[in-house]
């Protein structure tokens, strides 16, 4: 295995699983070059049903250049309703063409506005709004711009096919259509593509160092930022002088400025409670993201160590914890159900291996929280060593408010059927919810994560 890009190593993705040179190139040259379509499992009723029983209008929106949150705000403003009446299952990036469902409480089809860059298709009505659990996965269609070595696609695909534990005899399979497997890493976006610090903030929170968490967020200048921002971060790191720092931070950095307001209003020597209050000035979803990023970082490190030891990802070893597949998944999508777990002992090893071979079970690693039970055997050794190196243990996640986490487990391998086209180089595949397209694409391009967008 070859080492990954230093920026990826900083967030726990320490290797590529393929040895072939990457094709190079870049993504998102145009919004049409990165298309995402949700694979949902949400049923609707006809439009003529009772609006008392089915008050939510469900629409499928195709967005060009719209972030999901921004479109929801634009839609609610145009309708003259609260933003809280618009729901969706998954959040999508603006630098793409994305297709996803939205539910809107208490409106009729004729109320829907015309919004530039948006195509709306009315799907019906529902008795409740959309939730994250209604998203099964996403289908991607991605164009690679200006690849240097497009001919390397075949060798990379062969290696990923083998890594996924898939059938080795593919003489009857077209070269343009293969199944592959990759480690189910959390992608760079989880931590910040240009300033990957969310996990550093989260680690300090979980360790109980509120001041360290605040300074990890306010400080840590990076070369990817404008010079004025770098200077402001350096100033606050060096001086802890909150009011002058507030005057230096650009107005566009509203989260940092909100934290600095809290600190500037305190006395000259803020205590731990004041630093925590500064963090709690941030939106609740961002507070949760910090802890989730810390869990994700530990997870990535566990997968990297399993790779380093040469342990399989497609089948269990004794001591592993596996989960089983979701029987309600859309056809062709392997969707793990982490509520259905089983510890693998010698007696169960053979039968569970058969389930993994058929896509009915998946080896997991923990997103550590208060209710986490670590694995046994060599995987358990890996999990305990990573947590010890990070000075963490499950009880540390017993935190106040939005920072608390009970934890869960996550499949360590993601497999998908891949369709390839050339001129331009186009990759089409589907992934279960929570898995990252860039984790597939990094194996093919092997470039700076910034170029993966």
TORKOL-4160 file (C-alpha; in steps of 0.2 Angstrom, whole numbers, padded with zeros to 4 digits, m for minus):
453
<pt num="1" X="0000" Y="0000" Z="0000"/>
<pt num="2" X="0006" Y="0018" Z="m0004"/>
<pt num="3" X="0005" Y="0032" Z="0009"/>
<pt num="4" X="m0009" Y="0045" Z="0006"/>
<pt num="5" X="m0008" Y="0063" Z="0003"/>
<pt num="6" X="m0002" Y="0072" Z="0019"/>
<pt num="7" X="m0018" Y="0082" Z="0021"/>
<pt num="8" X="m0028" Y="0065" Z="0021"/>
<pt num="9" X="m0015" Y="0058" Z="0034"/>
<pt num="10" X="m0019" Y="0072" Z="0045"/>
<pt num="11" X="m0037" Y="0066" Z="0047"/>
<pt num="12" X="m0033" Y="0047" Z="0049"/>
<pt num="13" X="m0033" Y="0041" Z="0031"/>
<pt num="14" X="m0015" Y="0035" Z="0031"/>
<pt num="15" X="m0015" Y="0024" Z="0015"/>
<pt num="16" X="m0022" Y="0021" Z="m0002"/>
<pt num="17" X="m0027" Y="0003" Z="m0004"/>
<pt num="18" X="m0022" Y="0003" Z="m0023"/>
<pt num="19" X="m0004" Y="0004" Z="m0028"/>
<pt num="20" X="m0007" Y="0010" Z="m0046"/>
<pt num="21" X="m0003" Y="0028" Z="m0050"/>
<pt num="22" X="m0018" Y="0039" Z="m0050"/>
<pt num="23" X="m0026" Y="0046" Z="m0065"/>
<pt num="24" X="m0024" Y="0064" Z="m0059"/>
<pt num="25" X="m0036" Y="0078" Z="m0064"/>
<pt num="26" X="m0048" Y="0087" Z="m0054"/>
<pt num="27" X="m0067" Y="0087" Z="m0050"/>
<pt num="28" X="m0081" Y="0100" Z="m0051"/>
<pt num="29" X="m0075" Y="0109" Z="m0066"/>
<pt num="30" X="m0093" Y="0112" Z="m0069"/>
<pt num="31" X="m0108" Y="0109" Z="m0058"/>
<pt num="32" X="m0114" Y="0096" Z="m0071"/>
<pt num="33" X="m0098" Y="0087" Z="m0069"/>
<pt num="34" X="m0104" Y="0081" Z="m0051"/>
<pt num="35" X="m0122" Y="0075" Z="m0051"/>
<pt num="36" X="m0130" Y="0067" Z="m0035"/>
<pt num="37" X="m0147" Y="0059" Z="m0034"/>
<pt num="38" X="m0154" Y="0053" Z="m0018"/>
<pt num="39" X="m0160" Y="0035" Z="m0016"/>
<pt num="40" X="m0174" Y="0038" Z="m0004"/>
<pt num="41" X="m0187" Y="0026" Z="0004"/>
<pt num="42" X="m0202" Y="0037" Z="0007"/>
<pt num="43" X="m0219" Y="0034" Z="0001"/>
<pt num="44" X="m0232" Y="0047" Z="m0004"/>
<pt num="45" X="m0250" Y="0048" Z="m0006"/>
<pt num="46" X="m0260" Y="0056" Z="m0021"/>
<pt num="47" X="m0262" Y="0074" Z="m0021"/>
<pt num="48" X="m0281" Y="0073" Z="m0018"/>
<pt num="49" X="m0280" Y="0065" Z="m0001"/>
<pt num="50" X="m0286" Y="0074" Z="0015"/>
<pt num="51" X="m0274" Y="0088" Z="0019"/>
<pt num="52" X="m0279" Y="0086" Z="0037"/>
<pt num="53" X="m0271" Y="0068" Z="0038"/>
<pt num="54" X="m0258" Y="0072" Z="0025"/>
<pt num="55" X="m0252" Y="0090" Z="0027"/>
<pt num="56" X="m0235" Y="0088" Z="0020"/>
<pt num="57" X="m0233" Y="0092" Z="0001"/>
<pt num="58" X="m0218" Y="0081" Z="m0005"/>
<pt num="59" X="m0208" Y="0088" Z="m0020"/>
<pt num="60" X="m0192" Y="0081" Z="m0029"/>
<pt num="61" X="m0180" Y="0096" Z="m0032"/>
<pt num="62" X="m0166" Y="0096" Z="m0045"/>
<pt num="63" X="m0154" Y="0110" Z="m0039"/>
<pt num="64" X="m0140" Y="0118" Z="m0049"/>
<pt num="65" X="m0128" Y="0129" Z="m0038"/>
<pt num="66" X="m0139" Y="0128" Z="m0023"/>
<pt num="67" X="m0134" Y="0121" Z="m0006"/>
<pt num="68" X="m0148" Y="0112" Z="0002"/>
<pt num="69" X="m0150" Y="0124" Z="0017"/>
<pt num="70" X="m0149" Y="0139" Z="0006"/>
<pt num="71" X="m0163" Y="0132" Z="m0005"/>
<pt num="72" X="m0174" Y="0128" Z="0010"/>
<pt num="73" X="m0172" Y="0145" Z="0016"/>
<pt num="74" X="m0176" Y="0153" Z="m0001"/>
<pt num="75" X="m0191" Y="0141" Z="m0002"/>
<pt num="76" X="m0198" Y="0146" Z="0015"/>
<pt num="77" X="m0196" Y="0164" Z="0011"/>
<pt num="78" X="m0205" Y="0163" Z="m0005"/>
<pt num="79" X="m0219" Y="0154" Z="0003"/>
<pt num="80" X="m0220" Y="0166" Z="0018"/>
<pt num="81" X="m0218" Y="0152" Z="0030"/>
<pt num="82" X="m0206" Y="0147" Z="0044"/>
<pt num="83" X="m0190" Y="0138" Z="0038"/>
<pt num="84" X="m0195" Y="0124" Z="0051"/>
<pt num="85" X="m0209" Y="0119" Z="0040"/>
<pt num="86" X="m0197" Y="0113" Z="0026"/>
<pt num="87" X="m0189" Y="0096" Z="0029"/>
<pt num="88" X="m0177" Y="0085" Z="0019"/>
<pt num="89" X="m0167" Y="0068" Z="0022"/>
<pt num="90" X="m0149" Y="0073" Z="0017"/>
<pt num="91" X="m0139" Y="0089" Z="0015"/>
<pt num="92" X="m0131" Y="0092" Z="m0002"/>
<pt num="93" X="m0117" Y="0103" Z="m0008"/>
<pt num="94" X="m0120" Y="0118" Z="m0019"/>
<pt num="95" X="m0106" Y="0114" Z="m0032"/>
<pt num="96" X="m0116" Y="0101" Z="m0040"/>
<pt num="97" X="m0132" Y="0096" Z="m0048"/>
<pt num="98" X="m0142" Y="0087" Z="m0035"/>
<pt num="99" X="m0159" Y="0079" Z="m0035"/>
<pt num="100" X="m0168" Y="0076" Z="m0018"/>
<pt num="101" X="m0184" Y="0076" Z="m0009"/>
<pt num="102" X="m0191" Y="0090" Z="0001"/>
<pt num="103" X="m0207" Y="0090" Z="0011"/>
<pt num="104" X="m0216" Y="0107" Z="0015"/>
<pt num="105" X="m0230" Y="0108" Z="0028"/>
<pt num="106" X="m0246" Y="0116" Z="0024"/>
<pt num="107" X="m0244" Y="0121" Z="0006"/>
<pt num="108" X="m0252" Y="0117" Z="m0010"/>
<pt num="109" X="m0244" Y="0113" Z="m0027"/>
<pt num="110" X="m0250" Y="0130" Z="m0034"/>
<pt num="111" X="m0241" Y="0139" Z="m0020"/>
<pt num="112" X="m0224" Y="0133" Z="m0026"/>
<pt num="113" X="m0213" Y="0147" Z="m0032"/>
<pt num="114" X="m0201" Y="0148" Z="m0047"/>
<pt num="115" X="m0183" Y="0148" Z="m0041"/>
<pt num="116" X="m0169" Y="0150" Z="m0053"/>
<pt num="117" X="m0158" Y="0135" Z="m0055"/>
<pt num="118" X="m0172" Y="0124" Z="m0048"/>
<pt num="119" X="m0183" Y="0111" Z="m0056"/>
<pt num="120" X="m0198" Y="0105" Z="m0045"/>
<pt num="121" X="m0208" Y="0089" Z="m0047"/>
<pt num="122" X="m0223" Y="0087" Z="m0036"/>
<pt num="123" X="m0223" Y="0069" Z="m0029"/>
<pt num="124" X="m0238" Y="0069" Z="m0018"/>
<pt num="125" X="m0243" Y="0071" Z="0000"/>
<pt num="126" X="m0237" Y="0063" Z="0017"/>
<pt num="127" X="m0242" Y="0062" Z="0035"/>
<pt num="128" X="m0225" Y="0067" Z="0041"/>
<pt num="129" X="m0210" Y="0077" Z="0036"/>
<pt num="130" X="m0195" Y="0069" Z="0029"/>
<pt num="131" X="m0181" Y="0063" Z="0041"/>
<pt num="132" X="m0163" Y="0058" Z="0039"/>
<pt num="133" X="m0168" Y="0040" Z="0041"/>
<pt num="134" X="m0178" Y="0041" Z="0025"/>
<pt num="135" X="m0162" Y="0043" Z="0015"/>
<pt num="136" X="m0155" Y="0026" Z="0010"/>
<pt num="137" X="m0140" Y="0032" Z="m0001"/>
<pt num="138" X="m0135" Y="0042" Z="m0016"/>
<pt num="139" X="m0131" Y="0039" Z="m0034"/>
<pt num="140" X="m0117" Y="0049" Z="m0041"/>
<pt num="141" X="m0111" Y="0053" Z="m0059"/>
<pt num="142" X="m0095" Y="0062" Z="m0059"/>
<pt num="143" X="m0083" Y="0068" Z="m0073"/>
<pt num="144" X="m0064" Y="0069" Z="m0070"/>
<pt num="145" X="m0057" Y="0084" Z="m0079"/>
<pt num="146" X="m0040" Y="0084" Z="m0088"/>
<pt num="147" X="m0034" Y="0067" Z="m0081"/>
<pt num="148" X="m0015" Y="0064" Z="m0084"/>
<pt num="149" X="m0016" Y="0045" Z="m0084"/>
<pt num="150" X="m0034" Y="0039" Z="m0089"/>
<pt num="151" X="m0027" Y="0022" Z="m0094"/>
<pt num="152" X="m0024" Y="0018" Z="m0076"/>
<pt num="153" X="m0042" Y="0017" Z="m0072"/>
<pt num="154" X="m0042" Y="m0002" Z="m0077"/>
<pt num="155" X="m0028" Y="m0006" Z="m0065"/>
<pt num="156" X="m0035" Y="0004" Z="m0050"/>
<pt num="157" X="m0052" Y="m0005" Z="m0053"/>
<pt num="158" X="m0045" Y="m0022" Z="m0053"/>
<pt num="159" X="m0036" Y="m0018" Z="m0036"/>
<pt num="160" X="m0052" Y="m0012" Z="m0029"/>
<pt num="161" X="m0062" Y="m0026" Z="m0035"/>
<pt num="162" X="m0050" Y="m0038" Z="m0026"/>
<pt num="163" X="m0050" Y="m0028" Z="m0010"/>
<pt num="164" X="m0069" Y="m0029" Z="m0010"/>
<pt num="165" X="m0068" Y="m0048" Z="m0009"/>
<pt num="166" X="m0078" Y="m0049" Z="m0025"/>
<pt num="167" X="m0078" Y="m0063" Z="m0038"/>
<pt num="168" X="m0060" Y="m0063" Z="m0046"/>
<pt num="169" X="m0066" Y="m0071" Z="m0062"/>
<pt num="170" X="m0073" Y="m0057" Z="m0072"/>
<pt num="171" X="m0070" Y="m0063" Z="m0090"/>
<pt num="172" X="m0089" Y="m0061" Z="m0094"/>
<pt num="173" X="m0090" Y="m0044" Z="m0086"/>
<pt num="174" X="m0088" Y="m0028" Z="m0097"/>
<pt num="175" X="m0072" Y="m0018" Z="m0093"/>
<pt num="176" X="m0084" Y="m0003" Z="m0091"/>
<pt num="177" X="m0094" Y="m0011" Z="m0077"/>
<pt num="178" X="m0086" Y="m0018" Z="m0062"/>
<pt num="179" X="m0090" Y="m0020" Z="m0043"/>
<pt num="180" X="m0077" Y="m0012" Z="m0031"/>
<pt num="181" X="m0074" Y="m0010" Z="m0013"/>
<pt num="182" X="m0065" Y="0004" Z="m0003"/>
<pt num="183" X="m0062" Y="0007" Z="0015"/>
<pt num="184" X="m0077" Y="0016" Z="0022"/>
<pt num="185" X="m0067" Y="0031" Z="0028"/>
<pt num="186" X="m0075" Y="0047" Z="0033"/>
<pt num="187" X="m0070" Y="0059" Z="0019"/>
<pt num="188" X="m0060" Y="0075" Z="0020"/>
<pt num="189" X="m0077" Y="0085" Z="0020"/>
<pt num="190" X="m0080" Y="0078" Z="0037"/>
<pt num="191" X="m0066" Y="0088" Z="0045"/>
<pt num="192" X="m0064" Y="0103" Z="0033"/>
<pt num="193" X="m0057" Y="0102" Z="0016"/>
<pt num="194" X="m0046" Y="0118" Z="0017"/>
<pt num="195" X="m0045" Y="0119" Z="0036"/>
<pt num="196" X="m0047" Y="0102" Z="0043"/>
<pt num="197" X="m0049" Y="0106" Z="0062"/>
<pt num="198" X="m0066" Y="0100" Z="0067"/>
<pt num="199" X="m0059" Y="0084" Z="0074"/>
<pt num="200" X="m0046" Y="0094" Z="0084"/>
<pt num="201" X="m0060" Y="0105" Z="0092"/>
<pt num="202" X="m0070" Y="0089" Z="0096"/>
<pt num="203" X="m0055" Y="0080" Z="0104"/>
<pt num="204" X="m0052" Y="0094" Z="0116"/>
<pt num="205" X="m0071" Y="0095" Z="0120"/>
<pt num="206" X="m0071" Y="0076" Z="0124"/>
<pt num="207" X="m0056" Y="0078" Z="0135"/>
<pt num="208" X="m0065" Y="0092" Z="0144"/>
<pt num="209" X="m0053" Y="0106" Z="0139"/>
<pt num="210" X="m0065" Y="0119" Z="0134"/>
<pt num="211" X="m0052" Y="0132" Z="0132"/>
<pt num="212" X="m0042" Y="0121" Z="0121"/>
<pt num="213" X="m0057" Y="0118" Z="0110"/>
<pt num="214" X="m0061" Y="0136" Z="0108"/>
<pt num="215" X="m0043" Y="0140" Z="0103"/>
<pt num="216" X="m0042" Y="0126" Z="0091"/>
<pt num="217" X="m0057" Y="0134" Z="0082"/>
<pt num="218" X="m0051" Y="0152" Z="0083"/>
<pt num="219" X="m0033" Y="0149" Z="0080"/>
<pt num="220" X="m0024" Y="0137" Z="0069"/>
<pt num="221" X="m0021" Y="0148" Z="0054"/>
<pt num="222" X="m0019" Y="0139" Z="0037"/>
<pt num="223" X="m0011" Y="0144" Z="0021"/>
<pt num="224" X="m0027" Y="0140" Z="0012"/>
<pt num="225" X="m0035" Y="0156" Z="0020"/>
<pt num="226" X="m0034" Y="0174" Z="0016"/>
<pt num="227" X="m0019" Y="0183" Z="0024"/>
<pt num="228" X="m0030" Y="0194" Z="0034"/>
<pt num="229" X="m0038" Y="0179" Z="0042"/>
<pt num="230" X="m0022" Y="0170" Z="0045"/>
<pt num="231" X="m0016" Y="0186" Z="0054"/>
<pt num="232" X="m0031" Y="0187" Z="0065"/>
<pt num="233" X="m0030" Y="0169" Z="0070"/>
<pt num="234" X="m0011" Y="0171" Z="0074"/>
<pt num="235" X="m0015" Y="0186" Z="0084"/>
<pt num="236" X="m0029" Y="0178" Z="0095"/>
<pt num="237" X="m0017" Y="0163" Z="0098"/>
<pt num="238" X="m0003" Y="0173" Z="0103"/>
<pt num="239" X="m0012" Y="0186" Z="0114"/>
<pt num="240" X="m0029" Y="0179" Z="0120"/>
<pt num="241" X="m0034" Y="0198" Z="0119"/>
<pt num="242" X="m0052" Y="0195" Z="0114"/>
<pt num="243" X="m0059" Y="0213" Z="0110"/>
<pt num="244" X="m0044" Y="0218" Z="0098"/>
<pt num="245" X="m0045" Y="0200" Z="0091"/>
<pt num="246" X="m0064" Y="0203" Z="0087"/>
<pt num="247" X="m0059" Y="0219" Z="0078"/>
<pt num="248" X="m0047" Y="0209" Z="0067"/>
<pt num="249" X="m0058" Y="0195" Z="0062"/>
<pt num="250" X="m0067" Y="0197" Z="0045"/>
<pt num="251" X="m0086" Y="0199" Z="0047"/>
<pt num="252" X="m0089" Y="0184" Z="0036"/>
<pt num="253" X="m0082" Y="0173" Z="0050"/>
<pt num="254" X="m0098" Y="0175" Z="0059"/>
<pt num="255" X="m0095" Y="0160" Z="0070"/>
<pt num="256" X="m0078" Y="0165" Z="0076"/>
<pt num="257" X="m0084" Y="0183" Z="0079"/>
<pt num="258" X="m0099" Y="0176" Z="0089"/>
<pt num="259" X="m0087" Y="0166" Z="0100"/>
<pt num="260" X="m0076" Y="0181" Z="0102"/>
<pt num="261" X="m0091" Y="0192" Z="0108"/>
<pt num="262" X="m0094" Y="0180" Z="0122"/>
<pt num="263" X="m0076" Y="0180" Z="0127"/>
<pt num="264" X="m0074" Y="0199" Z="0126"/>
<pt num="265" X="m0090" Y="0201" Z="0137"/>
<pt num="266" X="m0082" Y="0191" Z="0151"/>
<pt num="267" X="m0068" Y="0196" Z="0163"/>
<pt num="268" X="m0050" Y="0196" Z="0158"/>
<pt num="269" X="m0047" Y="0178" Z="0163"/>
<pt num="270" X="m0062" Y="0168" Z="0157"/>
<pt num="271" X="m0065" Y="0151" Z="0166"/>
<pt num="272" X="m0070" Y="0134" Z="0158"/>
<pt num="273" X="m0088" Y="0139" Z="0159"/>
<pt num="274" X="m0085" Y="0154" Z="0149"/>
<pt num="275" X="m0076" Y="0145" Z="0136"/>
<pt num="276" X="m0090" Y="0132" Z="0135"/>
<pt num="277" X="m0102" Y="0146" Z="0134"/>
<pt num="278" X="m0092" Y="0153" Z="0119"/>
<pt num="279" X="m0094" Y="0136" Z="0110"/>
<pt num="280" X="m0112" Y="0135" Z="0114"/>
<pt num="281" X="m0114" Y="0151" Z="0104"/>
<pt num="282" X="m0112" Y="0141" Z="0089"/>
<pt num="283" X="m0127" Y="0132" Z="0080"/>
<pt num="284" X="m0132" Y="0116" Z="0088"/>
<pt num="285" X="m0128" Y="0106" Z="0073"/>
<pt num="286" X="m0110" Y="0112" Z="0073"/>
<pt num="287" X="m0108" Y="0108" Z="0091"/>
<pt num="288" X="m0113" Y="0090" Z="0087"/>
<pt num="289" X="m0102" Y="0090" Z="0072"/>
<pt num="290" X="m0086" Y="0094" Z="0083"/>
<pt num="291" X="m0089" Y="0078" Z="0093"/>
<pt num="292" X="m0094" Y="0068" Z="0078"/>
<pt num="293" X="m0078" Y="0073" Z="0069"/>
<pt num="294" X="m0068" Y="0067" Z="0084"/>
<pt num="295" X="m0077" Y="0050" Z="0083"/>
<pt num="296" X="m0074" Y="0050" Z="0064"/>
<pt num="297" X="m0055" Y="0053" Z="0066"/>
<pt num="298" X="m0053" Y="0039" Z="0078"/>
<pt num="299" X="m0063" Y="0028" Z="0066"/>
<pt num="300" X="m0052" Y="0032" Z="0052"/>
<pt num="301" X="m0036" Y="0028" Z="0062"/>
<pt num="302" X="m0044" Y="0011" Z="0067"/>
<pt num="303" X="m0047" Y="0007" Z="0048"/>
<pt num="304" X="m0029" Y="0013" Z="0044"/>
<pt num="305" X="m0022" Y="0002" Z="0057"/>
<pt num="306" X="m0032" Y="m0013" Z="0051"/>
<pt num="307" X="m0025" Y="m0010" Z="0034"/>
<pt num="308" X="m0007" Y="m0008" Z="0040"/>
<pt num="309" X="m0009" Y="m0025" Z="0049"/>
<pt num="310" X="m0016" Y="m0033" Z="0033"/>
<pt num="311" X="m0032" Y="m0039" Z="0041"/>
<pt num="312" X="m0047" Y="m0041" Z="0029"/>
<pt num="313" X="m0061" Y="m0029" Z="0027"/>
<pt num="314" X="m0073" Y="m0040" Z="0017"/>
<pt num="315" X="m0074" Y="m0053" Z="0030"/>
<pt num="316" X="m0073" Y="m0055" Z="0049"/>
<pt num="317" X="m0059" Y="m0062" Z="0060"/>
<pt num="318" X="m0063" Y="m0069" Z="0078"/>
<pt num="319" X="m0068" Y="m0055" Z="0089"/>
<pt num="320" X="m0075" Y="m0043" Z="0076"/>
<pt num="321" X="m0092" Y="m0035" Z="0078"/>
<pt num="322" X="m0103" Y="m0036" Z="0063"/>
<pt num="323" X="m0120" Y="m0028" Z="0058"/>
<pt num="324" X="m0132" Y="m0035" Z="0046"/>
<pt num="325" X="m0140" Y="m0028" Z="0030"/>
<pt num="326" X="m0156" Y="m0017" Z="0030"/>
<pt num="327" X="m0169" Y="m0028" Z="0021"/>
<pt num="328" X="m0178" Y="m0012" Z="0016"/>
<pt num="329" X="m0163" Y="m0005" Z="0005"/>
<pt num="330" X="m0166" Y="m0001" Z="m0013"/>
<pt num="331" X="m0162" Y="m0014" Z="m0025"/>
<pt num="332" X="m0143" Y="m0015" Z="m0029"/>
<pt num="333" X="m0138" Y="m0005" Z="m0013"/>
<pt num="334" X="m0129" Y="m0013" Z="0001"/>
<pt num="335" X="m0135" Y="m0004" Z="0016"/>
<pt num="336" X="m0129" Y="m0009" Z="0034"/>
<pt num="337" X="m0141" Y="m0008" Z="0048"/>
<pt num="338" X="m0130" Y="m0004" Z="0064"/>
<pt num="339" X="m0145" Y="m0008" Z="0076"/>
<pt num="340" X="m0142" Y="m0026" Z="0072"/>
<pt num="341" X="m0125" Y="m0031" Z="0079"/>
<pt num="342" X="m0117" Y="m0048" Z="0083"/>
<pt num="343" X="m0100" Y="m0052" Z="0090"/>
<pt num="344" X="m0090" Y="m0065" Z="0080"/>
<pt num="345" X="m0083" Y="m0079" Z="0090"/>
<pt num="346" X="m0075" Y="m0095" Z="0083"/>
<pt num="347" X="m0091" Y="m0104" Z="0082"/>
<pt num="348" X="m0100" Y="m0091" Z="0072"/>
<pt num="349" X="m0085" Y="m0086" Z="0061"/>
<pt num="350" X="m0089" Y="m0097" Z="0046"/>
<pt num="351" X="m0107" Y="m0093" Z="0045"/>
<pt num="352" X="m0105" Y="m0074" Z="0047"/>
<pt num="353" X="m0091" Y="m0075" Z="0034"/>
<pt num="354" X="m0104" Y="m0082" Z="0022"/>
<pt num="355" X="m0116" Y="m0068" Z="0026"/>
<pt num="356" X="m0102" Y="m0055" Z="0022"/>
<pt num="357" X="m0098" Y="m0064" Z="0006"/>
<pt num="358" X="m0116" Y="m0062" Z="0000"/>
<pt num="359" X="m0118" Y="m0044" Z="0006"/>
<pt num="360" X="m0129" Y="m0048" Z="0021"/>
<pt num="361" X="m0117" Y="m0043" Z="0035"/>
<pt num="362" X="m0103" Y="m0031" Z="0037"/>
<pt num="363" X="m0088" Y="m0030" Z="0048"/>
<pt num="364" X="m0089" Y="m0014" Z="0059"/>
<pt num="365" X="m0078" Y="m0002" Z="0069"/>
<pt num="366" X="m0085" Y="0010" Z="0083"/>
<pt num="367" X="m0089" Y="0028" Z="0082"/>
<pt num="368" X="m0085" Y="0029" Z="0101"/>
<pt num="369" X="m0098" Y="0035" Z="0113"/>
<pt num="370" X="m0104" Y="0031" Z="0131"/>
<pt num="371" X="m0113" Y="0015" Z="0126"/>
<pt num="372" X="m0099" Y="0008" Z="0115"/>
<pt num="373" X="m0094" Y="m0010" Z="0118"/>
<pt num="374" X="m0077" Y="m0012" Z="0110"/>
<pt num="375" X="m0073" Y="m0028" Z="0099"/>
<pt num="376" X="m0063" Y="m0043" Z="0105"/>
<pt num="377" X="m0047" Y="m0051" Z="0097"/>
<pt num="378" X="m0035" Y="m0041" Z="0086"/>
<pt num="379" X="m0049" Y="m0028" Z="0081"/>
<pt num="380" X="m0052" Y="m0025" Z="0099"/>
<pt num="381" X="m0034" Y="m0022" Z="0102"/>
<pt num="382" X="m0033" Y="m0010" Z="0088"/>
<pt num="383" X="m0048" Y="0000" Z="0095"/>
<pt num="384" X="m0041" Y="0001" Z="0112"/>
<pt num="385" X="m0024" Y="0006" Z="0106"/>
<pt num="386" X="m0031" Y="0020" Z="0095"/>
<pt num="387" X="m0042" Y="0027" Z="0110"/>
<pt num="388" X="m0027" Y="0026" Z="0122"/>
<pt num="389" X="m0016" Y="0036" Z="0109"/>
<pt num="390" X="m0029" Y="0049" Z="0108"/>
<pt num="391" X="m0032" Y="0049" Z="0128"/>
<pt num="392" X="m0050" Y="0044" Z="0126"/>
<pt num="393" X="m0062" Y="0032" Z="0133"/>
<pt num="394" X="m0081" Y="0029" Z="0130"/>
<pt num="395" X="m0086" Y="0037" Z="0147"/>
<pt num="396" X="m0078" Y="0054" Z="0141"/>
<pt num="397" X="m0092" Y="0056" Z="0129"/>
<pt num="398" X="m0104" Y="0059" Z="0143"/>
<pt num="399" X="m0105" Y="0077" Z="0140"/>
<pt num="400" X="m0117" Y="0092" Z="0142"/>
<pt num="401" X="m0130" Y="0097" Z="0129"/>
<pt num="402" X="m0127" Y="0094" Z="0111"/>
<pt num="403" X="m0109" Y="0088" Z="0114"/>
<pt num="404" X="m0116" Y="0071" Z="0122"/>
<pt num="405" X="m0115" Y="0055" Z="0111"/>
<pt num="406" X="m0119" Y="0037" Z="0115"/>
<pt num="407" X="m0110" Y="0032" Z="0100"/>
<pt num="408" X="m0114" Y="0018" Z="0086"/>
<pt num="409" X="m0104" Y="0007" Z="0075"/>
<pt num="410" X="m0101" Y="0009" Z="0056"/>
<pt num="411" X="m0096" Y="m0004" Z="0042"/>
<pt num="412" X="m0078" Y="m0003" Z="0038"/>
<pt num="413" X="m0080" Y="m0008" Z="0019"/>
<pt num="414" X="m0092" Y="0000" Z="0006"/>
<pt num="415" X="m0095" Y="m0009" Z="m0010"/>
<pt num="416" X="m0103" Y="m0003" Z="m0026"/>
<pt num="417" X="m0106" Y="m0007" Z="m0044"/>
<pt num="418" X="m0095" Y="0005" Z="m0054"/>
<pt num="419" X="m0099" Y="0011" Z="m0072"/>
<pt num="420" X="m0085" Y="0019" Z="m0082"/>
<pt num="421" X="m0085" Y="0029" Z="m0098"/>
<pt num="422" X="m0071" Y="0038" Z="m0106"/>
<pt num="423" X="m0068" Y="0054" Z="m0116"/>
<pt num="424" X="m0073" Y="0062" Z="m0104"/>
<pt num="425" X="m0068" Y="0050" Z="m0090"/>
<pt num="426" X="m0085" Y="0048" Z="m0080"/>
<pt num="427" X="m0088" Y="0037" Z="m0065"/>
<pt num="428" X="m0105" Y="0032" Z="m0060"/>
<pt num="429" X="m0109" Y="0022" Z="m0044"/>
<pt num="430" X="m0121" Y="0022" Z="m0028"/>
<pt num="431" X="m0116" Y="0023" Z="m0010"/>
<pt num="432" X="m0126" Y="0020" Z="0006"/>
<pt num="433" X="m0130" Y="0035" Z="0017"/>
<pt num="434" X="m0115" Y="0042" Z="0026"/>
<pt num="435" X="m0102" Y="0036" Z="0014"/>
<pt num="436" X="m0092" Y="0048" Z="0004"/>
<pt num="437" X="m0090" Y="0048" Z="m0015"/>
<pt num="438" X="m0073" Y="0056" Z="m0012"/>
<pt num="439" X="m0067" Y="0040" Z="m0003"/>
<pt num="440" X="m0070" Y="0031" Z="m0020"/>
<pt num="441" X="m0063" Y="0045" Z="m0030"/>
<pt num="442" X="m0047" Y="0047" Z="m0020"/>
<pt num="443" X="m0041" Y="0030" Z="m0025"/>
<pt num="444" X="m0043" Y="0035" Z="m0043"/>
<pt num="445" X="m0036" Y="0052" Z="m0044"/>
<pt num="446" X="m0023" Y="0052" Z="m0030"/>
<pt num="447" X="m0022" Y="0071" Z="m0029"/>
<pt num="448" X="m0023" Y="0084" Z="m0016"/>
<pt num="449" X="m0039" Y="0083" Z="m0007"/>
<pt num="450" X="m0043" Y="0101" Z="m0012"/>
<pt num="451" X="m0045" Y="0095" Z="m0030"/>
<pt num="452" X="m0058" Y="0082" Z="m0025"/>
<pt num="453" X="m0069" Y="0097" Z="m0019"/>
